[in-house]
Amino acid sequence: MNSQRADWISTPGESIGALLRERKISASELTSLLKIEAERTLKLLTGQQPIDVELAERLEVSLGGTKEFWLRREAIYRRSVEEASSHEMEGDAWIEGLAYKELCDWGWLSHGRGRQERISALFGFFGVSKISEWERRYGALLKQARFRAHGIANTKALALTCWLRRGELIAQTFDLKSWDAPILRQMISRMRELTREHDADVFLPALQAMCSEAGVALVVARAPAGSKVSGAVFSLPNGKPVILLSFRYRTDDQFWFSFFHEVGHLILHGPERMFLEGDEVTETAVEEGEANEFAEEVLVPTYFRQALAESRPSKPQEFLRLAKMIGVSPGVLIGQLQHMGIVSSSHFNRYKKRYEWVENMQGSD
């Protein structure tokens, strides 16, 4: 098989996606039409969900095209992927670096029984037809993000791309208004009020709804092992911006600082460039510094910082009173006081709200 043929391999999900865009049908509406779970719809759109007879019949009724068309489209895709992947000798290392088992355990990918099925699932997940295409697309992405990694063998880079792709796939299911920086800025005070809400099942949907009003998709998705990343800002192919958070440290102070840091990037620097925060990122001092200052000012404004620096509170009842007065959670205030050097990083951490990953914590994930 020559390389030209591999270049045009596309998933049946791309045909489905084109029909959805043409008819202005959302992914959630497709889920209802097909009478399947949302996760299965996501896998169908990314080529991970095989189209069987039953699903082909439902597609015929819901979107058009005959049952035979959809089954033939599925068969051609699977055969083409198998042929393409058989010529990719680096596939085993690629699968291992992409934390395949971990992604399957989380439900991001379907478990494959053999090498070809695993590669097929990953091709569908990333929307590519061969590994070299993945390298071109995601190598450029990591270079744009100034990630300290080079080449396919770097497992940290591989794991990071899984997280970014998962965020992209979830963001594509959101119904967003047009990107509007002034509206996002207007939302900040309401967003800040949510820092005092400890229940993630309450504040995450509310935060996502406010972001959507400004045309921003807010996605929270855990990051695979090895990708020491806390947040990212990037744009979808349609130009809509995405804020992707990993809830890496699982405390409220870290979450809210990361969130407003990424909001700062969008407002100050725009959605055209990717910004990525993590241990393996070469930071651009000016832009990262500006985003840090933006987040700090939102959480604890300058006039409060000056007063805190002078009074240097040290008792629990003082922290609780000040947090309420400032309008943030005690955990957020403690985190900022630690950053300012007023409180030791090992003290008063019990006032921070801690979270654990559960099935529905990722909001739309």
N, C-alpha and C positions, 0 to 999 in steps of 0.2 A: 504494500500500500504506500502511495507516495504522500509527502507531507501536505500537498495542496488539498487532498481530500480531508485530512484531519482538521484542517483549518475551519471548514464550514460545518463540522458536526455541531448540532444544537439539540438541546433537550426538547421533548414534547412540551415541557413547561413554558418554553419561549413562545411556542405557537399559541398556547393558552393565554399567556400574558399579553400577546399582541391583540387577541380577541377581546380581552378584558379592557384594554386601553381604548380600543376602537368603540366598544359599546359602553364605556364609562361604568364598568362593573368593578366594585372593590373586591379585595381578597376575602373580606368577611362575608360579602354577598355571595361569592362563589361557594364558600363553605356551606351556606344555607341551601343553595341550589343543588349542590352535590350530596347534601345530607351526610357530611363527614366531619371529623374533628378539625379544628383550626390548624393543629400541628401537621396533620396529614395534608391539608391544603398547601401549607408552606413547603412540605417535601415534594408535593406534586409539581409546584411551580419551579422547583430547583432541580428536578430530575431524579430525586432520591426515591420517590414513590412510583413503583412500576404501575403501568396502566393495565389492569386485568379486564376481563370481559365485562364485569359488573360496572367498573368505573368508566369504561369506554361507552357503555350504554347510557350512563348518566351524563357524560360529556355530550353525547349526541343530542340528548333532550335539552340540555341546559345551554350549550354554546353552538350547536350545529356540527356539521361533519358527520359522516356515518361512523357507526361502531367499528367497521372494518378499517376506516381511515386512521382512527386513533390507535388501534391495535397494530397496524402496519407502521405508523409513525414511531411507536414504542419499540417495535422489533428492529427497525432500521437503526434507531439510536443506540440500542444496547449492542447490536452487532458492530457498529462503527466504533463505539467506545472500546470494545474488547480488542478490535484490530489495532486501534491507535495505541492503547496502553501496552499491548504486547511488544511494541517497539520502543518502549520507554524503560530501559534497564535500571534507571535510578529510582523506579517506582517504590521499591521496598523501603529505601531510606526516606523517601518523601512521606510515605504512609506513617512511618515511625515518628518522624519529626513533627507531623501534624497532630500528634496525640489522638490518633484515631479512636482507640478504645475509650478514652475519656469522653470524647465527643459523642460516641454512641451511648455511653452510660447516661449522659445528660439528655439524650433524645435529640441531639442536633443532627445525627446521622443514623441511617439504618444499618444494623449489623450485617456485614457481608460474610458469606461462608468461605470465600476464597479471595485470592489476591485481586482477580479481575473485578469481582463485585465490590471490593473495598475501593479500588481505584475509580470505578464507575460512580460510586456514591460520592467520592471526593470531587470528581469532575463536575457532577451535578450540583454539589454544594457551592463550588466556586464559580460555576457557570463557564467553565473552560472545556476544551476538548483534548488537551494534552498538557503535559507538565511544562514544556517550554513556553506555552501560552501563559500558564500560571506565573512562570518566572518573569515574563515580560510585564505582565499587568501588576503583580504584587511587588516585584523588585523595584519598579518605578514608584510605587506607593510608599514603600519603606524609605526610599531615597528622599522622597519629598518630605517625609516625616522626620528625617535626620536620625534614623534608627541606627545604632551602632552594630550593624550586622551586614555580612556580605555572603552571598551564595546560598544555595539550597540546603547545604549541610548544617546551617546554623539553626538549631532547634528553637531558639528564642524567637527568631524572625518567623519561623514557620508557625509557631503557636500563636504569635501575635496576629498573623493574617487570618487565622480561624476566628478570632474574636472580632476583628474588624468586619469580616464577611458576615458573621452572625448578626452583628449590629445593622449592617446594610440591609440584610434580608428582612429583618423585623421592621426596620424603618420604612421599607417599601410598602408595608401593609397599612401604614397610617394614612388617615385622611387629613391632609394638611392644607391650611390656607397659604396664600402667597407669603414668601419671606418678607418680613417687615421688622427692621431693626428698631424703629421708634416704638412699636407695640411691645416688642420684647423688653425694652427698657422700662416702659410703663408698667409692665407686669412684675418688676423686681420686688417692689414693696409687698405685694401679695404673696409672692414666692417666699420671701423672707419670713413671713408670718408662719409658714409651714414648718420652720425649723423647730417650733415648739410642739409639733405633733410627732409623737414617737412611733405611731403605728404606720409601718411602711405601706400596708394595704390601704391606708387613707391618704398619706401624703404623696405617694408616687403617682396614682391616677390623677390627682388634682394637679400635680406639677406637670404631668404629660399633657393634660388638657390646656393648661395655660401656654405651654410651649407651642402646642399645635395652633393656637390662635395667632401666634407670631410666625407660623410657617416652619417651625422647628420640630423635628422628631427627637424625642428624648427616649433613649433606650438604656436599660440597665441589664447587663449580661455578665455573668461571671467569666473571668479570663482563665484559659487553660494553664496548667502548671508550666512554669518556665517563662511565661509572658508577664513580666513584672510591670504591669501598666495599670494606671488608675483612671485615665480619662482620655478622650479624643474628640476632636471636632473635624468633620469632613462633610463633603457634599455628595448627594446622590447624583446619578446621571442626569436627572431632571433639574439639577441645580438646588434642590431643597437641602438645607443644612441639617446635620445630625449631631447631637450631643450623645456620646456613648460613654457610659460610666461602668466601672467594674465592681464598685463597692469593695475595693481591695482590702481595706483595713477593717471594714465592717463596724465602724463607729460613726455616730452622727456628725461629729466635728469634721472628720475627714471627708465624709460624703458631701456635706454642704459646701465645704471649701472647694472641693473638686468641681461640684456643679457650677458654682458662681465663677470659678476660674474659667471654665469653658464658656459660660455666658459672656464673660469679659472678652474672650477671644473673638466671639461672634460680633459683639458690639464694637469693639475697638479695631479689630483687624479684618472683619468680614469673613464670609464663608468660602471664599475662593481657594484658600490654602488649607492644607491639613495641619492640625496641631495635635501633638501626641505627648502625653505626660507619663513618664515611667523611668525606671532605673536605667534602661538601656537607650535612653533618648539623649541626643546631644542638644541641649537646650539653647535657644537663641535668647541671650540674656535680656535684651531690651523688651522683646515681645512677651516673654514669660514673666519678666518683672512687672510689666504693665498689667498682665492678667492677674498676677498675685495681688498687686495693690488694689485692683478692682474688687477682687473677692474679699480682701480684708476690709475695705471701706464699706462694702455692703453689709458684712456681718457685724463689724464693730466700727462704726464711723470714727473719724479722727478725733472729734471733740470728746468722745468717750475714752478713746485710747489715751489721750493726754491726761484725763482725770484718773484713769486706772494706773498710769505710770507714776503719778504723784501719790496716790493713796495706797498703792500696792496691797490690795486685799489678800488676806491669808486664812480666813476662817470660812468654813462651809456655809454658814448662814449669810455671810457677805456675798458669796458667789451666787447663791439662790436669789437673793434680793436684787443684785445687780443684773443678773440674767433677765429677770422679769422686767426690770426698768428699761433695759436696752431692747428687749423684745426678741431675744433668741433663747434657745435651750441652754440649760446649764452646761451641757457637754460642749456646745459650740463655744461658749465663753471660756471654758477651761482650756480648750484647744488653742484659742487665740492668745490667752494669757501665757500658756506654755511657749508659744511661738515668740511672744514678746520678751520672754525671759523673766517674767514676773513670778511665774510658778514653775517649779521643776517638772520635767516631763514624766517623772515617776510618781508625782503627787496628784491626788484628787481625781484619778482616772475613773473611779467608781461612779462619778456623776455623768460620765459619757454613756449614751445609749448604745448598746451593742446588738448586732443583728447576726442571725445565722441564715444560711441559704435554705430556703424551702422551695417547694415545687412552683409556687406562684409568686415568688418574691420579685422576679424579673419583670413584673408588670405584664408586658405583652409577649415575653419570651416563654 
